[in-house]
């Protein structure tokens, strides 16, 4: 019985760690893409100012 509980707890722990890693990566990717979009906006506004 104890072995079954240990394996269930271990599986739950592994799933929690996997979900944490997935969500953390998703958050970092969103942060990175937001930064890229912000840089593109800045570059586009600079180009428009040069064209004028």
mmCIF file of the N, C-alpha and C atoms, coordinates in Angstrom:
data_MODEL
# 
_entry.id   MODEL 
# 
loop_
_atom_site.group_PDB 
_atom_site.id 
_atom_site.type_symbol 
_atom_site.label_atom_id 
_atom_site.label_alt_id 
_atom_site.label_comp_id 
_atom_site.label_asym_id 
_atom_site.label_entity_id 
_atom_site.label_seq_id 
_atom_site.pdbx_PDB_ins_code 
_atom_site.Cartn_x 
_atom_site.Cartn_y 
_atom_site.Cartn_z 
_atom_site.occupancy 
_atom_site.B_iso_or_equiv 
_atom_site.pdbx_formal_charge 
_atom_site.auth_seq_id 
_atom_site.auth_comp_id 
_atom_site.auth_asym_id 
_atom_site.auth_atom_id 
_atom_site.pdbx_PDB_model_num 
ATOM 1   N N  . UNK A 1 1  ? 0.830  -1.207 0.000   1.00 0.00 ? 1  UNK A N  1 
ATOM 2   C CA . UNK A 1 1  ? 0.000  0.000  0.000   1.00 0.00 ? 1  UNK A CA 1 
ATOM 3   C C  . UNK A 1 1  ? 0.865  1.258  0.000   1.00 0.00 ? 1  UNK A C  1 
ATOM 4   N N  . UNK A 1 2  ? 1.941  1.244  0.818   1.00 0.00 ? 2  UNK A N  1 
ATOM 5   C CA . UNK A 1 2  ? 2.813  2.411  0.898   1.00 0.00 ? 2  UNK A CA 1 
ATOM 6   C C  . UNK A 1 2  ? 3.512  2.656  -0.442  1.00 0.00 ? 2  UNK A C  1 
ATOM 7   N N  . UNK A 1 3  ? 3.857  1.582  -1.132  1.00 0.00 ? 3  UNK A N  1 
ATOM 8   C CA . UNK A 1 3  ? 4.508  1.732  -2.435  1.00 0.00 ? 3  UNK A CA 1 
ATOM 9   C C  . UNK A 1 3  ? 3.584  2.430  -3.428  1.00 0.00 ? 3  UNK A C  1 
ATOM 10  N N  . UNK A 1 4  ? 2.312  2.082  -3.393  1.00 0.00 ? 4  UNK A N  1 
ATOM 11  C CA . UNK A 1 4  ? 1.350  2.695  -4.309  1.00 0.00 ? 4  UNK A CA 1 
ATOM 12  C C  . UNK A 1 4  ? 1.227  4.185  -4.012  1.00 0.00 ? 4  UNK A C  1 
ATOM 13  N N  . UNK A 1 5  ? 1.117  4.538  -2.728  1.00 0.00 ? 5  UNK A N  1 
ATOM 14  C CA . UNK A 1 5  ? 1.029  5.953  -2.354  1.00 0.00 ? 5  UNK A CA 1 
ATOM 15  C C  . UNK A 1 5  ? 2.291  6.707  -2.764  1.00 0.00 ? 5  UNK A C  1 
ATOM 16  N N  . UNK A 1 6  ? 3.450  6.095  -2.552  1.00 0.00 ? 6  UNK A N  1 
ATOM 17  C CA . UNK A 1 6  ? 4.707  6.750  -2.935  1.00 0.00 ? 6  UNK A CA 1 
ATOM 18  C C  . UNK A 1 6  ? 4.760  7.015  -4.432  1.00 0.00 ? 6  UNK A C  1 
ATOM 19  N N  . UNK A 1 7  ? 4.339  6.040  -5.235  1.00 0.00 ? 7  UNK A N  1 
ATOM 20  C CA . UNK A 1 7  ? 4.377  6.248  -6.686  1.00 0.00 ? 7  UNK A CA 1 
ATOM 21  C C  . UNK A 1 7  ? 3.371  7.315  -7.110  1.00 0.00 ? 7  UNK A C  1 
ATOM 22  N N  . UNK A 1 8  ? 2.187  7.332  -6.475  1.00 0.00 ? 8  UNK A N  1 
ATOM 23  C CA . UNK A 1 8  ? 1.188  8.353  -6.820  1.00 0.00 ? 8  UNK A CA 1 
ATOM 24  C C  . UNK A 1 8  ? 1.717  9.739  -6.483  1.00 0.00 ? 8  UNK A C  1 
ATOM 25  N N  . UNK A 1 9  ? 2.311  9.892  -5.303  1.00 0.00 ? 9  UNK A N  1 
ATOM 26  C CA . UNK A 1 9  ? 2.866  11.191 -4.897  1.00 0.00 ? 9  UNK A CA 1 
ATOM 27  C C  . UNK A 1 9  ? 4.002  11.593 -5.827  1.00 0.00 ? 9  UNK A C  1 
ATOM 28  N N  . UNK A 1 10 ? 4.845  10.645 -6.196  1.00 0.00 ? 10 UNK A N  1 
ATOM 29  C CA . UNK A 1 10 ? 5.954  10.943 -7.107  1.00 0.00 ? 10 UNK A CA 1 
ATOM 30  C C  . UNK A 1 10 ? 5.430  11.390 -8.470  1.00 0.00 ? 10 UNK A C  1 
ATOM 31  N N  . UNK A 1 11 ? 4.420  10.704 -8.985  1.00 0.00 ? 11 UNK A N  1 
ATOM 32  C CA . UNK A 1 11 ? 3.837  11.078 -10.279 1.00 0.00 ? 11 UNK A CA 1 
ATOM 33  C C  . UNK A 1 11 ? 3.221  12.471 -10.204 1.00 0.00 ? 11 UNK A C  1 
ATOM 34  N N  . UNK A 1 12 ? 2.503  12.769 -9.112  1.00 0.00 ? 12 UNK A N  1 
ATOM 35  C CA . UNK A 1 12 ? 1.913  14.102 -8.954  1.00 0.00 ? 12 UNK A CA 1 
ATOM 36  C C  . UNK A 1 12 ? 3.001  15.174 -8.899  1.00 0.00 ? 12 UNK A C  1 
ATOM 37  N N  . UNK A 1 13 ? 4.084  14.885 -8.196  1.00 0.00 ? 13 UNK A N  1 
ATOM 38  C CA . UNK A 1 13 ? 5.184  15.844 -8.099  1.00 0.00 ? 13 UNK A CA 1 
ATOM 39  C C  . UNK A 1 13 ? 5.799  16.101 -9.473  1.00 0.00 ? 13 UNK A C  1 
ATOM 40  N N  . UNK A 1 14 ? 6.020  15.036 -10.230 1.00 0.00 ? 14 UNK A N  1 
ATOM 41  C CA . UNK A 1 14 ? 6.602  15.179 -11.569 1.00 0.00 ? 14 UNK A CA 1 
ATOM 42  C C  . UNK A 1 14 ? 5.681  16.007 -12.462 1.00 0.00 ? 14 UNK A C  1 
ATOM 43  N N  . UNK A 1 15 ? 4.379  15.762 -12.382 1.00 0.00 ? 15 UNK A N  1 
ATOM 44  C CA . UNK A 1 15 ? 3.423  16.530 -13.193 1.00 0.00 ? 15 UNK A CA 1 
ATOM 45  C C  . UNK A 1 15 ? 3.443  18.000 -12.794 1.00 0.00 ? 15 UNK A C  1 
ATOM 46  N N  . UNK A 1 16 ? 3.497  18.283 -11.484 1.00 0.00 ? 16 UNK A N  1 
ATOM 47  C CA . UNK A 1 16 ? 3.541  19.680 -11.033 1.00 0.00 ? 16 UNK A CA 1 
ATOM 48  C C  . UNK A 1 16 ? 4.799  20.385 -11.534 1.00 0.00 ? 16 UNK A C  1 
ATOM 49  N N  . UNK A 1 17 ? 5.938  19.706 -11.464 1.00 0.00 ? 17 UNK A N  1 
ATOM 50  C CA . UNK A 1 17 ? 7.190  20.301 -11.950 1.00 0.00 ? 17 UNK A CA 1 
ATOM 51  C C  . UNK A 1 17 ? 7.105  20.542 -13.451 1.00 0.00 ? 17 UNK A C  1 
ATOM 52  N N  . UNK A 1 18 ? 6.554  19.589 -14.194 1.00 0.00 ? 18 UNK A N  1 
ATOM 53  C CA . UNK A 1 18 ? 6.429  19.746 -15.645 1.00 0.00 ? 18 UNK A CA 1 
ATOM 54  C C  . UNK A 1 18 ? 5.531  20.931 -15.983 1.00 0.00 ? 18 UNK A C  1 
ATOM 55  N N  . UNK A 1 19 ? 4.402  21.074 -15.284 1.00 0.00 ? 19 UNK A N  1 
ATOM 56  C CA . UNK A 1 19 ? 3.505  22.202 -15.542 1.00 0.00 ? 19 UNK A CA 1 
ATOM 57  C C  . UNK A 1 19 ? 4.178  23.524 -15.207 1.00 0.00 ? 19 UNK A C  1 
ATOM 58  N N  . UNK A 1 20 ? 4.945  23.549 -14.119 1.00 0.00 ? 20 UNK A N  1 
ATOM 59  C CA . UNK A 1 20 ? 5.658  24.773 -13.752 1.00 0.00 ? 20 UNK A CA 1 
ATOM 60  C C  . UNK A 1 20 ? 6.639  25.166 -14.851 1.00 0.00 ? 20 UNK A C  1 
ATOM 61  N N  . UNK A 1 21 ? 7.399  24.192 -15.350 1.00 0.00 ? 21 UNK A N  1 
ATOM 62  C CA . UNK A 1 21 ? 8.385  24.479 -16.398 1.00 0.00 ? 21 UNK A CA 1 
ATOM 63  C C  . UNK A 1 21 ? 7.684  24.962 -17.664 1.00 0.00 ? 21 UNK A C  1 
ATOM 64  N N  . UNK A 1 22 ? 6.588  24.316 -18.044 1.00 0.00 ? 22 UNK A N  1 
ATOM 65  C CA . UNK A 1 22 ? 5.863  24.711 -19.259 1.00 0.00 ? 22 UNK A CA 1 
ATOM 66  C C  . UNK A 1 22 ? 5.339  26.137 -19.128 1.00 0.00 ? 22 UNK A C  1 
ATOM 67  N N  . UNK A 1 23 ? 4.720  26.454 -17.992 1.00 0.00 ? 23 UNK A N  1 
ATOM 68  C CA . UNK A 1 23 ? 4.178  27.800 -17.801 1.00 0.00 ? 23 UNK A CA 1 
ATOM 69  C C  . UNK A 1 23 ? 5.280  28.842 -17.731 1.00 0.00 ? 23 UNK A C  1 
ATOM 70  N N  . UNK A 1 24 ? 6.404  28.506 -17.094 1.00 0.00 ? 24 UNK A N  1 
ATOM 71  C CA . UNK A 1 24 ? 7.515  29.453 -17.007 1.00 0.00 ? 24 UNK A CA 1 
ATOM 72  C C  . UNK A 1 24 ? 8.065  29.742 -18.395 1.00 0.00 ? 24 UNK A C  1 
ATOM 73  N N  . UNK A 1 25 ? 8.216  28.704 -19.212 1.00 0.00 ? 25 UNK A N  1 
ATOM 74  C CA . UNK A 1 25 ? 8.711  28.905 -20.572 1.00 0.00 ? 25 UNK A CA 1 
ATOM 75  C C  . UNK A 1 25 ? 7.736  29.741 -21.387 1.00 0.00 ? 25 UNK A C  1 
ATOM 76  N N  . UNK A 1 26 ? 6.437  29.483 -21.234 1.00 0.00 ? 26 UNK A N  1 
ATOM 77  C CA . UNK A 1 26 ? 5.421  30.251 -21.955 1.00 0.00 ? 26 UNK A CA 1 
ATOM 78  C C  . UNK A 1 26 ? 5.505  31.723 -21.561 1.00 0.00 ? 26 UNK A C  1 
ATOM 79  N N  . UNK A 1 27 ? 5.708  31.982 -20.270 1.00 0.00 ? 27 UNK A N  1 
ATOM 80  C CA . UNK A 1 27 ? 5.805  33.357 -19.776 1.00 0.00 ? 27 UNK A CA 1 
ATOM 81  C C  . UNK A 1 27 ? 7.052  34.033 -20.346 1.00 0.00 ? 27 UNK A C  1 
ATOM 82  N N  . UNK A 1 28 ? 8.179  33.318 -20.383 1.00 0.00 ? 28 UNK A N  1 
ATOM 83  C CA . UNK A 1 28 ? 9.416  33.897 -20.905 1.00 0.00 ? 28 UNK A CA 1 
ATOM 84  C C  . UNK A 1 28 ? 9.287  34.180 -22.401 1.00 0.00 ? 28 UNK A C  1 
ATOM 85  N N  . UNK A 1 29 ? 8.640  33.273 -23.137 1.00 0.00 ? 29 UNK A N  1 
ATOM 86  C CA . UNK A 1 29 ? 8.457  33.475 -24.579 1.00 0.00 ? 29 UNK A CA 1 
ATOM 87  C C  . UNK A 1 29 ? 7.590  34.701 -24.820 1.00 0.00 ? 29 UNK A C  1 
ATOM 88  N N  . UNK A 1 30 ? 6.519  34.869 -24.039 1.00 0.00 ? 30 UNK A N  1 
ATOM 89  C CA . UNK A 1 30 ? 5.638  36.033 -24.192 1.00 0.00 ? 30 UNK A CA 1 
ATOM 90  C C  . UNK A 1 30 ? 6.404  37.315 -23.887 1.00 0.00 ? 30 UNK A C  1 
ATOM 91  N N  . UNK A 1 31 ? 7.204  37.288 -22.836 1.00 0.00 ? 31 UNK A N  1 
ATOM 92  C CA . UNK A 1 31 ? 7.997  38.461 -22.464 1.00 0.00 ? 31 UNK A CA 1 
ATOM 93  C C  . UNK A 1 31 ? 8.954  38.819 -23.601 1.00 0.00 ? 31 UNK A C  1 
ATOM 94  N N  . UNK A 1 32 ? 9.568  37.802 -24.188 1.00 0.00 ? 32 UNK A N  1 
ATOM 95  C CA . UNK A 1 32 ? 10.537 38.028 -25.258 1.00 0.00 ? 32 UNK A CA 1 
ATOM 96  C C  . UNK A 1 32 ? 9.855  38.574 -26.514 1.00 0.00 ? 32 UNK A C  1 
ATOM 97  N N  . UNK A 1 33 ? 8.701  37.999 -26.875 1.00 0.00 ? 33 UNK A N  1 
ATOM 98  C CA . UNK A 1 33 ? 8.005  38.477 -28.074 1.00 0.00 ? 33 UNK A CA 1 
ATOM 99  C C  . UNK A 1 33 ? 7.484  39.895 -27.870 1.00 0.00 ? 33 UNK A C  1 
ATOM 100 N N  . UNK A 1 34 ? 7.029  40.216 -26.651 1.00 0.00 ? 34 UNK A N  1 
ATOM 101 C CA . UNK A 1 34 ? 6.585  41.588 -26.370 1.00 0.00 ? 34 UNK A CA 1 
ATOM 102 C C  . UNK A 1 34 ? 7.742  42.561 -26.550 1.00 0.00 ? 34 UNK A C  1 
ATOM 103 N N  . UNK A 1 35 ? 8.927  42.163 -26.106 1.00 0.00 ? 35 UNK A N  1 
ATOM 104 C CA . UNK A 1 35 ? 10.101 43.030 -26.233 1.00 0.00 ? 35 UNK A CA 1 
ATOM 105 C C  . UNK A 1 35 ? 10.455 43.229 -27.709 1.00 0.00 ? 35 UNK A C  1 
ATOM 106 N N  . UNK A 1 36 ? 10.366 42.162 -28.499 1.00 0.00 ? 36 UNK A N  1 
ATOM 107 C CA . UNK A 1 36 ? 10.661 42.264 -29.933 1.00 0.00 ? 36 UNK A CA 1 
ATOM 108 C C  . UNK A 1 36 ? 9.662  43.201 -30.608 1.00 0.00 ? 36 UNK A C  1 
ATOM 109 N N  . UNK A 1 37 ? 8.366  43.059 -30.274 1.00 0.00 ? 37 UNK A N  1 
ATOM 110 C CA . UNK A 1 37 ? 7.348  43.938 -30.867 1.00 0.00 ? 37 UNK A CA 1 
ATOM 111 C C  . UNK A 1 37 ? 7.603  45.392 -30.490 1.00 0.00 ? 37 UNK A C  1 
ATOM 112 N N  . UNK A 1 38 ? 8.005  45.626 -29.247 1.00 0.00 ? 38 UNK A N  1 
ATOM 113 C CA . UNK A 1 38 ? 8.289  46.994 -28.802 1.00 0.00 ? 38 UNK A CA 1 
ATOM 114 C C  . UNK A 1 38 ? 9.471  47.567 -29.588 1.00 0.00 ? 38 UNK A C  1 
ATOM 115 N N  . UNK A 1 39 ? 10.506 46.751 -29.787 1.00 0.00 ? 39 UNK A N  1 
ATOM 116 C CA . UNK A 1 39 ? 11.666 47.211 -30.554 1.00 0.00 ? 39 UNK A CA 1 
ATOM 117 C C  . UNK A 1 39 ? 11.281 47.511 -32.000 1.00 0.00 ? 39 UNK A C  1 
ATOM 118 N N  . UNK A 1 40 ? 10.405 46.684 -32.588 1.00 0.00 ? 40 UNK A N  1 
ATOM 119 C CA . UNK A 1 40 ? 9.966  46.936 -33.963 1.00 0.00 ? 40 UNK A CA 1 
ATOM 120 C C  . UNK A 1 40 ? 9.196  48.247 -34.054 1.00 0.00 ? 40 UNK A C  1 
ATOM 121 N N  . UNK A 1 41 ? 8.346  48.533 -33.071 1.00 0.00 ? 41 UNK A N  1 
ATOM 122 C CA . UNK A 1 41 ? 7.602  49.792 -33.072 1.00 0.00 ? 41 UNK A CA 1 
ATOM 123 C C  . UNK A 1 41 ? 8.559  50.975 -33.000 1.00 0.00 ? 41 UNK A C  1 
ATOM 124 N N  . UNK A 1 42 ? 9.579  50.866 -32.144 1.00 0.00 ? 42 UNK A N  1 
ATOM 125 C CA . UNK A 1 42 ? 10.555 51.954 -32.007 1.00 0.00 ? 42 UNK A CA 1 
ATOM 126 C C  . UNK A 1 42 ? 11.299 52.149 -33.323 1.00 0.00 ? 42 UNK A C  1 
ATOM 127 N N  . UNK A 1 43 ? 11.724 51.040 -33.938 1.00 0.00 ? 43 UNK A N  1 
ATOM 128 C CA . UNK A 1 43 ? 12.453 51.134 -35.204 1.00 0.00 ? 43 UNK A CA 1 
ATOM 129 C C  . UNK A 1 43 ? 11.578 51.722 -36.300 1.00 0.00 ? 43 UNK A C  1 
ATOM 130 N N  . UNK A 1 44 ? 10.309 51.319 -36.358 1.00 0.00 ? 44 UNK A N  1 
ATOM 131 C CA . UNK A 1 44 ? 9.405  51.845 -37.378 1.00 0.00 ? 44 UNK A CA 1 
ATOM 132 C C  . UNK A 1 44 ? 9.174  53.336 -37.187 1.00 0.00 ? 44 UNK A C  1 
ATOM 133 N N  . UNK A 1 45 ? 9.034  53.775 -35.947 1.00 0.00 ? 45 UNK A N  1 
ATOM 134 C CA . UNK A 1 45 ? 8.813  55.201 -35.713 1.00 0.00 ? 45 UNK A CA 1 
ATOM 135 C C  . UNK A 1 45 ? 10.069 55.996 -36.082 1.00 0.00 ? 45 UNK A C  1 
ATOM 136 N N  . UNK A 1 46 ? 11.246 55.422 -35.851 1.00 0.00 ? 46 UNK A N  1 
ATOM 137 C CA . UNK A 1 46 ? 12.489 56.104 -36.237 1.00 0.00 ? 46 UNK A CA 1 
ATOM 138 C C  . UNK A 1 46 ? 12.573 56.221 -37.757 1.00 0.00 ? 46 UNK A C  1 
ATOM 139 N N  . UNK A 1 47 ? 12.186 55.151 -38.474 1.00 0.00 ? 47 UNK A N  1 
ATOM 140 C CA . UNK A 1 47 ? 12.225 55.187 -39.938 1.00 0.00 ? 47 UNK A CA 1 
ATOM 141 C C  . UNK A 1 47 ? 11.257 56.232 -40.477 1.00 0.00 ? 47 UNK A C  1 
ATOM 142 N N  . UNK A 1 48 ? 10.072 56.322 -39.875 1.00 0.00 ? 48 UNK A N  1 
ATOM 143 C CA . UNK A 1 48 ? 9.094  57.314 -40.324 1.00 0.00 ? 48 UNK A CA 1 
ATOM 144 C C  . UNK A 1 48 ? 9.624  58.723 -40.108 1.00 0.00 ? 48 UNK A C  1 
ATOM 145 N N  . UNK A 1 49 ? 10.312 58.946 -39.008 1.00 0.00 ? 49 UNK A N  1 
ATOM 146 C CA . UNK A 1 49 ? 10.879 60.266 -38.737 1.00 0.00 ? 49 UNK A CA 1 
ATOM 147 C C  . UNK A 1 49 ? 11.976 60.602 -39.740 1.00 0.00 ? 49 UNK A C  1 
ATOM 148 N N  . UNK A 1 50 ? 12.750 59.613 -40.141 1.00 0.00 ? 50 UNK A N  1 
ATOM 149 C CA . UNK A 1 50 ? 13.823 59.838 -41.114 1.00 0.00 ? 50 UNK A CA 1 
ATOM 150 C C  . UNK A 1 50 ? 13.219 60.149 -42.478 1.00 0.00 ? 50 UNK A C  1 
ATOM 151 N N  . UNK A 1 51 ? 12.139 59.441 -42.854 1.00 0.00 ? 51 UNK A N  1 
ATOM 152 C CA . UNK A 1 51 ? 11.495 59.664 -44.147 1.00 0.00 ? 51 UNK A CA 1 
ATOM 153 C C  . UNK A 1 51 ? 10.913 61.068 -44.250 1.00 0.00 ? 51 UNK A C  1 
ATOM 154 N N  . UNK A 1 52 ? 10.429 61.590 -43.147 1.00 0.00 ? 52 UNK A N  1 
ATOM 155 C CA . UNK A 1 52 ? 9.841  62.936 -43.173 1.00 0.00 ? 52 UNK A CA 1 
ATOM 156 C C  . UNK A 1 52 ? 10.949 63.928 -43.290 1.00 0.00 ? 52 UNK A C  1 
# 
